[in-house]
Amino acid sequence: MARSLCPGAWLRRPYHLQARFSYVRMKYLFFSWLAVFVGSWIIYVQYSTYTELCRGKDCKKIICDKYKNGVIDGPACNSLCVTETLYFGKCLSTKPSHQMYLGIWDNLPGVVKCQMEQALHLDFGTELEPRKEIVLFDKPTRGTTVQKFKEMVYSLFKAKLGDQGNLSELVNLILTVADGDKDGQVSLGEAKSAWALLQLNEFLLMVILQDKEHTPKLMGFCGDLYVMESVEYTSLYGISLPWVIELFIPSGFRRSMDQLFTPSWPRKAKIAIGLLEFVEDVFHGPYGNFLMCDTSAKNLGYNDKYDLKMVDMRKIVPETNLKELIKDRHCESDLDCVYGTDCRTSCDQSTMKCTSEVIQPNLAKACQLLKDYLLRGAPSEIREELEKQLYSCIALKVTANQMEMEHSLILNNLKTLLWKKISYTNDS
């Protein structure tokens, strides 16, 4: 009897289920479409950014056109432009104006760097290096003698490095490097390439420190494109991920992941000693003091023996050069007196101009970078002493009395403490 009162009741339940299923399906399809749309948009934006950043084909075309027209020359030119045994691999560029690639040259791995931007003037807020004149590779001009070219290079070094007594030795070293085919003579094309490269602080530093362990070796050049030694691990933490994955990793989680993937503590200590030794190399070296203006983990790498190798030295600049450029810069506060991320001077409020003295020495910035890196996992018997020395190091100021003596003492104490702990291990 009850069944006959509602003869359509058995139909209503499947109808509601069907309507609910349709709603869930539409909701699922909508969010799936939205996820695909957002994901595609993000990938498109990142790909567009990638194509803007990675302009290796443009770089090669510019260089090879100049080479084939006889404007420039160098040991890498034939391999890049004729035999094509030098080619670009993975793009590592972080700015469109600074092209950087993993490369292969005659089956040897290397890092290829090429400058794309034509800077017509110095802009302290962006770049310190007046890389290119109005016309690309316009100096030296045809008819310039070797003696005149040496005088040009000497004047450039005097402006960059200050009035050093041994600049003539450096000029002769540059001429040796410029002679790419080792025929005992520097051709006009080789001189144009060398002149363009000497505008770049990284190239100059590689030549000055060519015999030092932690400076990457120069493999060759063509115009202002140059190839340097490749490093197996291109970050202090030894982990690099594809850019698509990096996009979705929160910065806090990435920092934790970095710490998780660091080498064992004795190996970290060996890498840290390498950084301290590099600080020694650039602190009052044979041709003056260089300032590390971007002391970050991404600029440091190491090889399979855990020897530190510098990956990017573009923000390591001659102290004389930096002082000359910053001393009259207008400022409202100390924040206006910064180059890179780590070279800071103070703002003189009476003149509203930046002072020329950098506040922190290289060693203090290196210790700031190494503090968490070394203290995590440090052996208990040296942790307290290591922490004490690191904080004393971070507190170093350029303006302190007897700074150079303190600098040497702290640096040597740190190296001794680390070496003493790892000298009898396989990692040493």
JOQUI-V310109 format. One record per backbone hydrogen bond with DSSP energy under -1.0 kcal/mol. NH is the residue of the N-H (numbers start at 1). CO is the residue of the C=O. If there is no record, write none. Layout:
BEGIN
NH|CO ; NH|CO
END
This chain:
BEGIN
9|6 ; 11|8 ; 12|8 ; 13|9 ; 15|11 ; 16|12 ; 17|13 ; 18|14 ; 19|15 ; 20|16 ; 21|17 ; 22|18 ; 23|19 ; 24|20 ; 25|21 ; 26|22 ; 27|23 ; 28|24 ; 29|25 ; 30|26 ; 31|27 ; 32|28 ; 33|29 ; 34|30 ; 35|31 ; 36|32 ; 37|33 ; 38|34 ; 39|35 ; 40|36 ; 41|37 ; 42|38 ; 43|39 ; 44|40 ; 45|41 ; 46|42 ; 47|43 ; 48|44 ; 49|45 ; 50|46 ; 51|47 ; 52|48 ; 53|49 ; 54|50 ; 59|55 ; 60|56 ; 61|57 ; 62|58 ; 63|59 ; 64|60 ; 65|61 ; 66|62 ; 67|63 ; 68|64 ; 69|65 ; 70|67 ; 71|66 ; 73|189 ; 76|221 ; 77|74 ; 80|76 ; 81|77 ; 82|78 ; 83|78 ; 85|79 ; 86|79 ; 87|104 ; 89|102 ; 92|100 ; 98|95 ; 99|114 ; 101|112 ; 102|90 ; 103|110 ; 104|87 ; 105|108 ; 106|85 ; 108|105 ; 110|103 ; 111|228 ; 112|101 ; 113|226 ; 114|99 ; 116|97 ; 126|123 ; 127|123 ; 131|129 ; 138|135 ; 144|141 ; 149|145 ; 150|146 ; 151|147 ; 152|148 ; 153|149 ; 154|150 ; 155|151 ; 156|152 ; 157|153 ; 158|154 ; 159|155 ; 160|156 ; 161|157 ; 162|158 ; 164|162 ; 170|166 ; 171|167 ; 172|168 ; 173|169 ; 174|170 ; 175|171 ; 176|172 ; 177|173 ; 178|174 ; 179|175 ; 180|178 ; 182|179 ; 191|187 ; 192|188 ; 193|189 ; 194|190 ; 195|191 ; 196|192 ; 197|193 ; 198|194 ; 200|197 ; 204|200 ; 205|201 ; 206|202 ; 207|203 ; 208|204 ; 209|205 ; 210|207 ; 212|209 ; 219|227 ; 220|227 ; 222|225 ; 225|222 ; 226|113 ; 227|220 ; 228|111 ; 229|217 ; 233|302 ; 236|297 ; 238|235 ; 246|242 ; 247|243 ; 248|245 ; 249|246 ; 254|250 ; 255|251 ; 256|252 ; 257|253 ; 258|254 ; 259|255 ; 260|256 ; 261|257 ; 268|264 ; 269|265 ; 270|266 ; 271|267 ; 272|268 ; 273|269 ; 274|270 ; 275|271 ; 276|272 ; 277|273 ; 278|274 ; 279|275 ; 280|276 ; 281|277 ; 282|278 ; 283|279 ; 285|288 ; 288|285 ; 290|282 ; 291|317 ; 293|315 ; 296|294 ; 299|296 ; 300|297 ; 301|309 ; 302|233 ; 303|307 ; 306|303 ; 309|301 ; 310|214 ; 311|299 ; 312|299 ; 316|313 ; 317|291 ; 319|289 ; 321|160 ; 322|318 ; 323|319 ; 324|320 ; 325|321 ; 326|322 ; 327|323 ; 329|326 ; 331|352 ; 336|333 ; 337|334 ; 339|343 ; 341|293 ; 342|293 ; 343|339 ; 345|337 ; 348|353 ; 352|348 ; 353|348 ; 354|329 ; 355|346 ; 359|344 ; 365|361 ; 366|362 ; 367|363 ; 368|364 ; 369|365 ; 370|366 ; 371|367 ; 374|370 ; 375|371 ; 376|372 ; 378|375 ; 382|379 ; 383|379 ; 386|382 ; 387|383 ; 388|384 ; 389|385 ; 390|386 ; 391|387 ; 392|388 ; 393|389 ; 394|390 ; 395|391 ; 396|393 ; 398|359 ; 400|397 ; 403|400 ; 406|402 ; 407|403 ; 408|404 ; 409|405 ; 410|406 ; 411|407 ; 412|408 ; 413|409 ; 414|410 ; 415|411 ; 416|412 ; 417|413 ; 418|414 ; 419|415 ; 420|416 ; 421|417 ; 422|418 ; 423|419 ; 425|422 ; 428|425
END
